[in-house]
Amino acid sequence: MNSSEEILDQEYWDNRYKDNTAVWDLGVVSPPIKAYIDTLEDKNQSILIPGCGNSYEAAYLLNQGFTKVTVIDIAPTLVENLSLTFGNNPNIKIVLGDFFEHKGVYDLIIEQTFFCALPPTMREQYVSKMHQLLAKEGRLSGLLFNKNFVGGPPFGGSQAEYELLFADKFEFLKIELCSNSFVKRIDNELFFEFKRRN
């Protein structure tokens, strides 16, 4: 395990929320994901947001009438804050835990800065776990950084790398440069929609 991986544990992420240093938090629902959510017709599909952070996407889903939203994060401080934010809303389940140990079956998993928070050595494990958690015909959709960073997290990459990584377990419905990114991320994001291979 390299030095970057050694620090990316529960304590590391919990401290990011204690001292408010999750630097890629936009403070709002990401525009490309908002636009994607607006195209979803089935409000009862089961949706997971892993490494959910402050869960602006989950809040937007609930505001649009979605009824089966699950968010998971490893940081206790964050999860406690989310429990206060969402209160007793029956349409969301908030899970404190390790995504790679999570069990469930979902129609849709939304990717928003979880992939980029993981050390690159964990990317094949990420792909396998996403495939495992998705229902037949289930979709993995969201954003991936279209740039490389010095150090990390976040850890970036390219479309060619992602296509190679996901090809065995997913069918590519869409992967393209975002035209509606948040201003700080213009030209640096790919929107994708992948369908689980059975």
LOVEXLUM-408128 format. One record per atom (N, C-alpha, C): x, y, z; atom name. Coordinates in nm, 4 decimals, always signed. Layout:
BEGIN
- east north up atom
- X Y Z CA
...
//
This chain:
BEGIN
- east north up atom
- +0.0853 -0.1199 +0.0000 N
- +0.0000 +0.0000 +0.0000 CA
- +0.0886 +0.1245 +0.0000 C
- +0.0649 +0.2155 -0.0923 N
- +0.1493 +0.3342 -0.0967 CA
- +0.1024 +0.4388 +0.0030 C
- +0.1761 +0.5470 +0.0136 N
- +0.1463 +0.6463 +0.1164 CA
- +0.0106 +0.7114 +0.0951 C
- -0.0307 +0.7289 -0.0316 N
- -0.1628 +0.7874 -0.0566 CA
- -0.2722 +0.6969 -0.0040 C
- -0.2586 +0.5654 -0.0279 N
- -0.3610 +0.4719 +0.0159 CA
- -0.3676 +0.4609 +0.1669 C
- -0.2531 +0.4719 +0.2320 N
- -0.2495 +0.4544 +0.3760 CA
- -0.3341 +0.5577 +0.4480 C
- -0.3458 +0.6785 +0.3916 N
- -0.4195 +0.7828 +0.4615 CA
- -0.5684 +0.7839 +0.4282 C
- -0.6099 +0.7094 +0.3247 N
- -0.7486 +0.7177 +0.2802 CA
- -0.8359 +0.6189 +0.3563 C
- -0.8394 +0.6368 +0.4879 N
- -0.9190 +0.5494 +0.5719 CA
- -1.0335 +0.6299 +0.6329 C
- -1.1062 +0.5663 +0.7243 N
- -1.2221 +0.6333 +0.7835 CA
- -1.1828 +0.7619 +0.8556 C
- -1.0721 +0.7578 +0.9275 N
- -1.0284 +0.8766 +1.0011 CA
- -0.9959 +0.9915 +0.9066 C
- -0.9279 +0.9591 +0.7965 N
- -0.8937 +1.0619 +0.6980 CA
- -1.0199 +1.1319 +0.6481 C
- -1.1189 +1.0543 +0.6059 N
- -1.2401 +1.1146 +0.5498 CA
- -1.3237 +1.1832 +0.6566 C
- -1.3276 +1.1277 +0.7747 N
- -1.4037 +1.1931 +0.8814 CA
- -1.3443 +1.3304 +0.9126 C
- -1.2129 +1.3392 +0.9121 N
- -1.1487 +1.4682 +0.9382 CA
- -1.1790 +1.5700 +0.8296 C
- -1.2001 +1.5236 +0.7053 N
- -1.2344 +1.6170 +0.5978 CA
- -1.3679 +1.6863 +0.6274 C
- -1.4585 +1.6157 +0.6917 N
- -1.5883 +1.6757 +0.7234 CA
- -1.5867 +1.7496 +0.8560 C
- -1.5005 +1.7080 +0.9461 N
- -1.4863 +1.7834 +1.0717 CA
- -1.4266 +1.9211 +1.0464 C
- -1.3270 +1.9271 +0.9569 N
- -1.2613 +2.0568 +0.9328 CA
- -1.3008 +2.1204 +0.7996 C
- -1.4027 +2.0610 +0.7329 N
- -1.4591 +2.1180 +0.6104 CA
- -1.3540 +2.1368 +0.5008 C
- -1.2763 +2.0297 +0.4747 N
- -1.1723 +2.0378 +0.3718 CA
- -1.1955 +1.9358 +0.2604 C
- -1.3205 +1.9023 +0.2339 N
- -1.3527 +1.8204 +0.1166 CA
- -1.3553 +1.9163 -0.0025 C
- -1.2386 +1.9392 -0.0613 N
- -1.2202 +2.0542 -0.1503 CA
- -1.2997 +2.0464 -0.2801 C
- -1.3475 +1.9274 -0.3180 N
- -1.4210 +1.9221 -0.4448 CA
- -1.5728 +1.9272 -0.4239 C
- -1.6160 +1.9563 -0.3014 N
- -1.7583 +1.9729 -0.2737 CA
- -1.8077 +2.0997 -0.3435 C
- -1.9079 +2.0846 -0.4300 N
- -1.9580 +2.1990 -0.5066 CA
- -2.0536 +2.2882 -0.4273 C
- -2.1154 +2.2327 -0.3240 N
- -2.2129 +2.3095 -0.2465 CA
- -2.3532 +2.3049 -0.3038 C
- -2.3675 +2.2440 -0.4217 N
- -2.4972 +2.2316 -0.4884 CA
- -2.4988 +2.0998 -0.5659 C
- -2.6175 +2.0601 -0.6109 N
- -2.6264 +1.9431 -0.6974 CA
- -2.5481 +1.9715 -0.8251 C
- -2.4701 +1.8753 -0.8698 N
- -2.3908 +1.8930 -0.9915 CA
- -2.4836 +1.9090 -1.1121 C
- -2.4656 +2.0121 -1.1939 N
- -2.5582 +2.0366 -1.3060 CA
- -2.5782 +1.9179 -1.4004 C
- -2.4735 +1.8453 -1.4412 N
- -2.4983 +1.7320 -1.5310 CA
- -2.5820 +1.6216 -1.4654 C
- -2.5619 +1.6007 -1.3364 N
- -2.6408 +1.4975 -1.2684 CA
- -2.7840 +1.5459 -1.2477 C
- -2.8008 +1.6730 -1.2186 N
- -2.9359 +1.7300 -1.2075 CA
- -3.0122 +1.7098 -1.3391 C
- -2.9449 +1.7415 -1.4502 N
- -3.0084 +1.7260 -1.5814 CA
- -3.0422 +1.5796 -1.6082 C
- -2.9552 +1.4897 -1.5664 N
- -2.9814 +1.3464 -1.5857 CA
- -3.1004 +1.3007 -1.5013 C
- -3.1036 +1.3424 -1.3763 N
- -3.2150 +1.3059 -1.2886 CA
- -3.3472 +1.3517 -1.3490 C
- -3.3451 +1.4681 -1.4119 N
- -3.4673 +1.5220 -1.4733 CA
- -3.5194 +1.4351 -1.5869 C
- -3.4379 +1.3447 -1.6386 N
- -3.4831 +1.2553 -1.7465 CA
- -3.5393 +1.1235 -1.6936 C
- -3.5240 +1.0975 -1.5638 N
- -3.5653 +0.9695 -1.5065 CA
- -3.7152 +0.9704 -1.4779 C
- -3.7852 +0.8726 -1.5303 N
- -3.9306 +0.8700 -1.5167 CA
- -3.9794 +0.7845 -1.4004 C
- -3.9087 +0.6765 -1.3692 N
- -3.9530 +0.5850 -1.2639 CA
- -3.9079 +0.6367 -1.1277 C
- -4.0001 +0.6959 -1.0530 N
- -3.9669 +0.7549 -0.9235 CA
- -3.9513 +0.6493 -0.8141 C
- -3.9850 +0.5233 -0.8459 N
- -3.9751 +0.4169 -0.7454 CA
- -3.8544 +0.3255 -0.7671 C
- -3.7687 +0.3587 -0.8610 N
- -3.6497 +0.2754 -0.8799 CA
- -3.5563 +0.2932 -0.7599 C
- -3.4826 +0.1882 -0.7298 N
- -3.3907 +0.1936 -0.6157 CA
- -3.2586 +0.2544 -0.6613 C
- -3.2152 +0.3583 -0.5892 N
- -3.0986 +0.4370 -0.6280 CA
- -2.9977 +0.4406 -0.5138 C
- -2.8719 +0.4176 -0.5458 N
- -2.7631 +0.4250 -0.4480 CA
- -2.6663 +0.5359 -0.4881 C
- -2.6229 +0.6137 -0.3884 N
- -2.5152 +0.7107 -0.4087 CA
- -2.4037 +0.6747 -0.3118 C
- -2.2949 +0.6136 -0.3614 N
- -2.1844 +0.5741 -0.2737 CA
- -2.0860 +0.6889 -0.2518 C
- -2.0203 +0.6877 -0.1347 N
- -1.9296 +0.7973 -0.1033 CA
- -2.0019 +0.9288 -0.1181 C
- -2.1200 +0.9348 -0.0550 N
- -2.2224 +1.0345 -0.0898 CA
- -2.1872 +1.1778 -0.0532 C
- -2.0905 +1.1979 +0.0364 N
- -2.0594 +1.3351 +0.0747 CA
- -2.1821 +1.4068 +0.1288 C
- -2.1946 +1.5340 +0.0970 N
- -2.3051 +1.6135 +0.1520 CA
- -2.4391 +1.5893 +0.0830 C
- -2.4413 +1.5029 -0.0154 N
- -2.5657 +1.4461 -0.0700 CA
- -2.6623 +1.5467 -0.1313 C
- -2.6076 +1.6425 -0.2041 N
- -2.6956 +1.7361 -0.2750 CA
- -2.7774 +1.6624 -0.3803 C
- -2.7178 +1.5592 -0.4405 N
- -2.7896 +1.4809 -0.5413 CA
- -2.9060 +1.4055 -0.4783 C
- -2.8830 +1.3508 -0.3600 N
- -2.9908 +1.2801 -0.2894 CA
- -3.1034 +1.3766 -0.2536 C
- -3.0688 +1.4947 -0.2076 N
- -3.1710 +1.5945 -0.1736 CA
- -3.2533 +1.6298 -0.2969 C
- -3.1863 +1.6427 -0.4107 N
- -3.2586 +1.6744 -0.5339 CA
- -3.3511 +1.5604 -0.5742 C
- -3.3030 +1.4375 -0.5628 N
- -3.3877 +1.3210 -0.5926 CA
- -3.5136 +1.3225 -0.5062 C
- -3.4970 +1.3461 -0.3779 N
- -3.6125 +1.3478 -0.2878 CA
- -3.7085 +1.4609 -0.3241 C
- -3.6541 +1.5763 -0.3580 N
- -3.7383 +1.6899 -0.3963 CA
- -3.8160 +1.6637 -0.5245 C
- -3.7628 +1.5734 -0.6077 N
- -3.8304 +1.5384 -0.7329 CA
- -3.9253 +1.4197 -0.7158 C
- -3.9378 +1.3682 -0.5941 N
- -4.0362 +1.2638 -0.5679 CA
- -3.9859 +1.1211 -0.5718 C
- -3.8547 +1.1014 -0.5751 N
- -3.8015 +0.9645 -0.5727 CA
- -3.8171 +0.9051 -0.4333 C
- -3.8467 +0.7759 -0.4289 N
- -3.8904 +0.7145 -0.3031 CA
- -3.7955 +0.6104 -0.2451 C
- -3.6926 +0.5723 -0.3195 N
- -3.6026 +0.4654 -0.2721 CA
- -3.4574 +0.5066 -0.2943 C
- -3.4134 +0.5996 -0.2121 N
- -3.2782 +0.6531 -0.2241 CA
- -3.1946 +0.6033 -0.1062 C
- -3.0770 +0.5488 -0.1359 N
- -2.9828 +0.5070 -0.0328 CA
- -2.8516 +0.5807 -0.0544 C
- -2.7960 +0.6329 +0.0535 N
- -2.6640 +0.6955 +0.0468 CA
- -2.5737 +0.6246 +0.1471 C
- -2.4478 +0.6116 +0.1127 N
- -2.3521 +0.5465 +0.2018 CA
- -2.2228 +0.6251 +0.2034 C
- -2.1658 +0.6393 +0.3235 N
- -2.0359 +0.7034 +0.3379 CA
- -1.9662 +0.6444 +0.4589 C
- -1.8346 +0.6535 +0.4577 N
- -1.7534 +0.5943 +0.5633 CA
- -1.7289 +0.6909 +0.6794 C
- -1.7617 +0.8188 +0.6620 N
- -1.7292 +0.9219 +0.7614 CA
- -1.8418 +0.9412 +0.8626 C
- -1.8200 +0.9061 +0.9887 N
- -1.9262 +0.9179 +1.0902 CA
- -1.9791 +1.0604 +1.1079 C
- -1.8906 +1.1603 +1.1056 N
- -1.9357 +1.2987 +1.1234 CA
- -2.0323 +1.3377 +1.0127 C
- -1.9989 +1.3017 +0.8905 N
- -2.0858 +1.3309 +0.7769 CA
- -2.2209 +1.2618 +0.7916 C
- -2.2198 +1.1336 +0.8238 N
- -2.3446 +1.0576 +0.8336 CA
- -2.4336 +1.1139 +0.9446 C
- -2.3720 +1.1570 +1.0520 N
- -2.4496 +1.2202 +1.1589 CA
- -2.5142 +1.3491 +1.1086 C
- -2.4387 +1.4272 +1.0324 N
- -2.4939 +1.5507 +0.9756 CA
- -2.6086 +1.5215 +0.8793 C
- -2.5918 +1.4175 +0.7962 N
- -2.6975 +1.3818 +0.7013 CA
- -2.8240 +1.3373 +0.7731 C
- -2.8076 +1.2661 +0.8836 N
- -2.9240 +1.2213 +0.9604 CA
- -3.0034 +1.3405 +1.0118 C
- -2.9337 +1.4468 +1.0474 N
- -3.0025 +1.5685 +1.0918 CA
- -3.0666 +1.6399 +0.9725 C
- -2.9946 +1.6428 +0.8610 N
- -3.0448 +1.7112 +0.7413 CA
- -3.1735 +1.6479 +0.6897 C
- -3.1741 +1.5164 +0.6797 N
- -3.2880 +1.4472 +0.6197 CA
- -3.3927 +1.4032 +0.7218 C
- -3.3585 +1.4118 +0.8496 N
- -3.4555 +1.3794 +0.9538 CA
- -3.5107 +1.2394 +0.9394 C
- -3.6409 +1.2265 +0.9508 N
- -3.7069 +1.0956 +0.9432 CA
- -3.7700 +1.0702 +0.8076 C
- -3.7167 +1.1302 +0.7044 N
- -3.7726 +1.1112 +0.5702 CA
- -3.7693 +0.9616 +0.5353 C
- -3.8863 +0.9013 +0.5117 N
- -3.8909 +0.7569 +0.4865 CA
- -3.8367 +0.7161 +0.3490 C
- -3.8108 +0.8133 +0.2626 N
- -3.7683 +0.7820 +0.1261 CA
- -3.6173 +0.7746 +0.1092 C
- -3.5432 +0.7959 +0.2194 N
- -3.3976 +0.7869 +0.2107 CA
- -3.3441 +0.7005 +0.3239 C
- -3.2463 +0.6187 +0.2888 N
- -3.1743 +0.5372 +0.3865 CA
- -3.0301 +0.5855 +0.3891 C
- -2.9838 +0.6204 +0.5090 N
- -2.8485 +0.6737 +0.5262 CA
- -2.7645 +0.5674 +0.5954 C
- -2.6574 +0.5246 +0.5288 N
- -2.5761 +0.4135 +0.5779 CA
- -2.4352 +0.4618 +0.6106 C
- -2.3904 +0.4320 +0.7317 N
- -2.2503 +0.4515 +0.7687 CA
- -2.1794 +0.3193 +0.7441 C
- -2.0837 +0.3186 +0.6536 N
- -2.0153 +0.1931 +0.6272 CA
- -1.9202 +0.1995 +0.5107 C
- -1.8536 +0.0884 +0.4890 N
- -1.7589 +0.0705 +0.3797 CA
- -1.8365 +0.0232 +0.2567 C
- -1.8333 +0.1011 +0.1516 N
- -1.9041 +0.0658 +0.0288 CA
- -1.8707 -0.0749 -0.0174 C
- -1.7473 -0.1160 -0.0046 N
- -1.7047 -0.2454 -0.0567 CA
- -1.7574 -0.3628 +0.0254 C
- -1.8185 -0.3341 +0.1391 N
- -1.8838 -0.4371 +0.2187 CA
- -2.0362 -0.4254 +0.2125 C
- -2.0853 -0.3276 +0.1399 N
- -2.2291 -0.3013 +0.1328 CA
- -2.3010 -0.4107 +0.0540 C
- -2.4213 -0.4417 +0.0980 N
- -2.5029 -0.5420 +0.0290 CA
- -2.6347 -0.4774 -0.0120 C
- -2.6833 -0.5150 -0.1287 N
- -2.8089 -0.4609 -0.1774 CA
- -2.8189 -0.4831 -0.3271 C
- -2.9343 -0.4456 -0.3817 N
- -2.9565 -0.4537 -0.5263 CA
- -3.0213 -0.3227 -0.5692 C
- -2.9621 -0.2579 -0.6675 N
- -3.0070 -0.1256 -0.7084 CA
- -3.0301 -0.1190 -0.8595 C
- -3.1297 -0.0390 -0.8960 N
- -3.1576 -0.0154 -1.0381 CA
- -3.0617 +0.0877 -1.0971 C
- -3.0171 +0.1798 -1.0126 N
- -2.9312 +0.2883 -1.0576 CA
- -2.8322 +0.3236 -0.9472 C
- -2.7061 +0.3378 -0.9838 N
- -2.6051 +0.3906 -0.8924 CA
- -2.5513 +0.5188 -0.9545 C
- -2.5508 +0.6249 -0.8758 N
- -2.5042 +0.7551 -0.9228 CA
- -2.3623 +0.7793 -0.8727 C
- -2.2736 +0.8060 -0.9664 N
- -2.1320 +0.8327 -0.9352 CA
- -2.1065 +0.9830 -0.9347 C
- -2.0684 +1.0324 -0.8183 N
- -2.0362 +1.1747 -0.8049 CA
- -1.9211 +1.1887 -0.7059 C
- -1.8000 +1.1925 -0.7564 N
- -1.6744 +1.2103 -0.6820 CA
- -1.6433 +1.0991 -0.5819 C
- -1.6985 +0.9802 -0.6025 N
- -1.6562 +0.8651 -0.5222 CA
- -1.5393 +0.7952 -0.5903 C
- -1.5540 +0.7697 -0.7178 N
- -1.4485 +0.7029 -0.7956 CA
- -1.3159 +0.7773 -0.7806 C
- -1.3195 +0.9095 -0.7914 N
- -1.1960 +0.9882 -0.7886 CA
- -1.1341 +0.9964 -0.6500 C
- -1.2102 +0.9592 -0.5474 N
- -1.1583 +0.9606 -0.4109 CA
- -1.0826 +0.8333 -0.3768 C
- -1.0994 +0.7305 -0.4582 N
- -1.0346 +0.6023 -0.4323 CA
- -0.8971 +0.5974 -0.4971 C
- -0.7994 +0.5365 -0.4302 N
- -0.6694 +0.5168 -0.4952 CA
- -0.6872 +0.4385 -0.6247 C
- -0.6161 +0.4721 -0.7297 N
- -0.6312 +0.4023 -0.8583 CA
- -0.6155 +0.2509 -0.8499 C
- -0.5411 +0.2025 -0.7517 N
- -0.5256 +0.0572 -0.7366 CA
- -0.6565 -0.0118 -0.6992 C
- -0.7568 +0.0649 -0.6582 N
- -0.8854 +0.0071 -0.6193 CA
- -0.9890 +0.0122 -0.7317 C
- -0.9516 +0.0576 -0.8491 N
- -1.0505 +0.0806 -0.9540 CA
- -1.1138 -0.0485 -1.0063 C
- -1.0361 -0.1549 -1.0193 N
- -1.0960 -0.2806 -1.0646 CA
- -1.1933 -0.3345 -0.9601 C
- -1.1597 -0.3166 -0.8337 N
- -1.2502 -0.3569 -0.7257 CA
- -1.3790 -0.2749 -0.7308 C
- -1.3672 -0.1475 -0.7605 N
- -1.4835 -0.0591 -0.7755 CA
- -1.5760 -0.1120 -0.8847 C
- -1.5198 -0.1428 -1.0005 N
- -1.6002 -0.1908 -1.1134 CA
- -1.6726 -0.3200 -1.0759 C
- -1.6035 -0.4120 -1.0130 N
- -1.6639 -0.5401 -0.9739 CA
- -1.7758 -0.5202 -0.8729 C
- -1.7538 -0.4304 -0.7765 N
- -1.8564 -0.4080 -0.6743 CA
- -1.9793 -0.3404 -0.7341 C
- -1.9590 -0.2456 -0.8238 N
- -2.0726 -0.1812 -0.8903 CA
- -2.1545 -0.2856 -0.9669 C
- -2.0867 -0.3714 -1.0380 N
- -2.1544 -0.4768 -1.1141 CA
- -2.2335 -0.5668 -1.0202 C
- -2.1759 -0.6001 -0.9068 N
- -2.2415 -0.6874 -0.8085 CA
- -2.3677 -0.6246 -0.7500 C
- -2.3644 -0.4937 -0.7258 N
- -2.4762 -0.4261 -0.6594 CA
- -2.5914 -0.3913 -0.7529 C
- -2.5665 -0.3920 -0.8824 N
- -2.6708 -0.3525 -0.9773 CA
- -2.7617 -0.4686 -1.0144 C
- -2.8896 -0.4365 -1.0266 N
- -2.9873 -0.5336 -1.0753 CA
- -2.9607 -0.5627 -1.2224 C
- -3.0216 -0.6696 -1.2734 N
- -3.0150 -0.6967 -1.4158 CA
- -3.0664 -0.5742 -1.4909 C
- -2.9933 -0.5312 -1.5918 N
- -3.0236 -0.4097 -1.6688 CA
- -2.9977 -0.2819 -1.5883 C
- -2.9403 -0.2945 -1.4684 N
- -2.9117 -0.1774 -1.3865 CA
- -2.8077 -0.0871 -1.4506 C
- -2.8098 +0.0408 -1.4118 N
- -2.7227 +0.1406 -1.4727 CA
- -2.6330 +0.2080 -1.3691 C
- -2.5134 +0.2378 -1.4110 N
- -2.4184 +0.3188 -1.3349 CA
- -2.3996 +0.4464 -1.4142 C
- -2.4311 +0.5602 -1.3529 N
- -2.4280 +0.6872 -1.4269 CA
- -2.3699 +0.7974 -1.3400 C
- -2.3103 +0.8945 -1.4057 N
- -2.2588 +1.0087 -1.3314 CA
- -2.1403 +1.0724 -1.3992 C
- -2.0446 +1.1154 -1.3178 N
- -1.9336 +1.1959 -1.3661 CA
- -1.7992 +1.1351 -1.3305 C
- -1.7051 +1.1483 -1.4227 N
- -1.5664 +1.1098 -1.4001 CA
- -1.4784 +1.2263 -1.4445 C
- -1.3728 +1.2496 -1.3716 N
- -1.2825 +1.3581 -1.4113 CA
- -1.2105 +1.3242 -1.5410 C
- -1.2024 +1.4231 -1.6284 N
- -1.1346 +1.4090 -1.7568 CA
- -1.0018 +1.4853 -1.7513 C
- -0.9274 +1.4605 -1.6464 N
- -0.7964 +1.5238 -1.6294 CA
- -0.7206 +1.4459 -1.5230 C
- -0.5922 +1.4632 -1.5206 N
- -0.5093 +1.4024 -1.4169 CA
- -0.4688 +1.5089 -1.3166 C
- -0.4508 +1.4665 -1.1929 N
- -0.4120 +1.5566 -1.0858 CA
- -0.2748 +1.5167 -1.0328 C
- -0.2041 +1.6129 -0.9782 N
- -0.0794 +1.5832 -0.9084 CA
- -0.1168 +1.5331 -0.7693 C
- -0.0723 +1.4118 -0.7370 N
- -0.1106 +1.3550 -0.6081 CA
- -0.2581 +1.3181 -0.6077 C
- -0.3191 +1.3296 -0.4944 N
- -0.4599 +1.2970 -0.4803 CA
- -0.4882 +1.2536 -0.3385 C
- -0.6144 +1.2444 -0.3043 N
- -0.7311 +1.2628 -0.3894 CA
- -0.7607 +1.4111 -0.4152 C
- -0.8375 +1.4413 -0.5233 N
- -0.8949 +1.3457 -0.6175 CA
- -0.7902 +1.2874 -0.7119 C
- -0.8228 +1.1690 -0.7628 N
- -0.7410 +1.1016 -0.8632 CA
- -0.8178 +1.1062 -0.9951 C
- -0.7525 +1.1483 -1.1007 N
- -0.8217 +1.1642 -1.2278 CA
- -0.7943 +1.0519 -1.3257 C
- -0.8136 +1.0847 -1.4538 N
- -0.7939 +0.9861 -1.5583 CA
- -0.8463 +1.0370 -1.6909 C
- -0.8571 +0.9453 -1.7873 N
- -0.9006 +0.9813 -1.9222 CA
- -1.0106 +0.8874 -1.9692 C
- -1.0809 +0.9293 -2.0737 N
- -1.1874 +0.8455 -2.1292 CA
- -1.1332 +0.7109 -2.1750 C
- -1.0179 +0.7101 -2.2373 N
- -0.9604 +0.5835 -2.2843 CA
- -0.9328 +0.4883 -2.1683 C
- -0.8824 +0.5416 -2.0577 N
- -0.8577 +0.4585 -1.9389 CA
- -0.9879 +0.4008 -1.8850 C
- -1.0899 +0.4841 -1.8771 N
- -1.2178 +0.4400 -1.8216 CA
- -1.2824 +0.3340 -1.9104 C
- -1.2772 +0.3546 -2.0396 N
- -1.3380 +0.2576 -2.1311 CA
- -1.2706 +0.1213 -2.1171 C
- -1.1422 +0.1208 -2.1043 N
- -1.0692 -0.0042 -2.0851 CA
- -1.1066 -0.0704 -1.9525 C
- -1.1206 +0.0109 -1.8501 N
- -1.1499 -0.0390 -1.7159 CA
- -1.2889 -0.1026 -1.7061 C
- -1.3896 -0.0398 -1.7672 N
- -1.5281 -0.0823 -1.7493 CA
- -1.5779 -0.1802 -1.8562 C
- -1.5030 -0.1997 -1.9628 N
- -1.5542 -0.2701 -2.0811 CA
- -1.6047 -0.4109 -2.0537 C
- -1.5401 -0.4859 -1.9686 N
- -1.5796 -0.6254 -1.9474 CA
- -1.7134 -0.6405 -1.8775 C
- -1.7470 -0.5468 -1.7908 N
- -1.8662 -0.5640 -1.7069 CA
- -1.9808 -0.4683 -1.7406 C
- -1.9559 -0.3728 -1.8293 N
- -2.0591 -0.2739 -1.8603 CA
- -2.0676 -0.2453 -2.0098 C
- -2.1897 -0.2194 -2.0538 N
- -2.2160 -0.1705 -2.1895 CA
- -2.2206 -0.0186 -2.1825 C
- -2.1528 +0.0489 -2.2731 N
- -2.1470 +0.1947 -2.2706 CA
- -2.2665 +0.2534 -2.3458 C
- -2.3583 +0.3139 -2.2728 N
- -2.4702 +0.3835 -2.3353 CA
- -2.4294 +0.5251 -2.3734 C
- -2.3427 +0.5847 -2.2903 N
- -2.2959 +0.7204 -2.3174 CA
- -2.1689 +0.7457 -2.2380 C
- -2.0725 +0.8099 -2.2990 N
- -1.9575 +0.8666 -2.2287 CA
- -1.9075 +0.9814 -2.3151 C
- -1.9184 +1.1022 -2.2617 N
- -1.8866 +1.2199 -2.3420 CA
- -1.8488 +1.3376 -2.2531 C
- -1.7771 +1.4307 -2.3092 N
- -1.7404 +1.5516 -2.2372 CA
- -1.8666 +1.6293 -2.2010 C
- -1.8752 +1.6727 -2.0776 N
- -1.9934 +1.7476 -2.0326 CA
- -1.9991 +1.8845 -2.0996 C
- -2.1198 +1.9219 -2.1362 N
- -2.1403 +2.0561 -2.1914 CA
- -2.2042 +2.1484 -2.0885 C
- -2.2372 +2.0938 -1.9709 N
- -2.3102 +2.1723 -1.8698 CA
- -2.2462 +2.1586 -1.7318 C
- -2.1140 +2.1492 -1.7272 N
- -2.0438 +2.1355 -1.5999 CA
- -2.0550 +2.2618 -1.5149 C
- -2.0411 +2.2436 -1.3846 N
- -2.0229 +2.3556 -1.2927 CA
- -1.9020 +2.4343 -1.3400 C
- -1.9043 +2.5664 -1.3222 N
- -1.8037 +2.6539 -1.3830 CA
- -1.6610 +2.6120 -1.3507 C
- -1.6359 +2.5647 -1.2297 N
- -1.4992 +2.5270 -1.1915 CA
- -1.4526 +2.3980 -1.2588 C
- -1.5455 +2.3264 -1.3242 N
- -1.5100 +2.1978 -1.3838 CA
- -1.5295 +2.1935 -1.5356 C
- -1.5471 +2.3064 -1.5968 N
- -1.5671 +2.3100 -1.7416 CA
- -1.4500 +2.2425 -1.8133 C
- -1.4828 +2.1548 -1.9044 N
- -1.3860 +2.0779 -1.9850 CA
- -1.3084 +1.9725 -1.9054 C
- -1.3457 +1.9524 -1.7800 N
- -1.2738 +1.8570 -1.6964 CA
- -1.3585 +1.7383 -1.6518 C
- -1.4806 +1.7253 -1.7065 N
- -1.5689 +1.6176 -1.6633 CA
- -1.6245 +1.5407 -1.7824 C
- -1.6383 +1.4117 -1.7636 N
- -1.7095 +1.3259 -1.8573 CA
- -1.8389 +1.2814 -1.7918 C
- -1.9502 +1.2918 -1.8651 N
- -2.0742 +1.2302 -1.8182 CA
- -2.0833 +1.0921 -1.8808 C
- -2.1246 +0.9940 -1.8011 N
- -2.1360 +0.8590 -1.8549 CA
- -2.2636 +0.7919 -1.8051 C
- -2.3118 +0.6984 -1.8849 N
- -2.4207 +0.6103 -1.8461 CA
- -2.3840 +0.4711 -1.8985 C
- -2.3620 +0.3790 -1.8066 N
- -2.3244 +0.2431 -1.8402 CA
- -2.4335 +0.1460 -1.7944 C
- -2.4573 +0.0425 -1.8719 N
- -2.5538 -0.0595 -1.8325 CA
- -2.4805 -0.1882 -1.7969 C
- -2.5249 -0.2501 -1.6910 N
- -2.4626 -0.3722 -1.6416 CA
- -2.4709 -0.4840 -1.7453 C
- -2.3594 -0.5491 -1.7728 N
- -2.3589 -0.6684 -1.8574 CA
- -2.3994 -0.7864 -1.7715 C
- -2.4847 -0.8737 -1.8256 N
- -2.5324 -0.9893 -1.7499 CA
- -2.4552 -1.1161 -1.7873 C
//
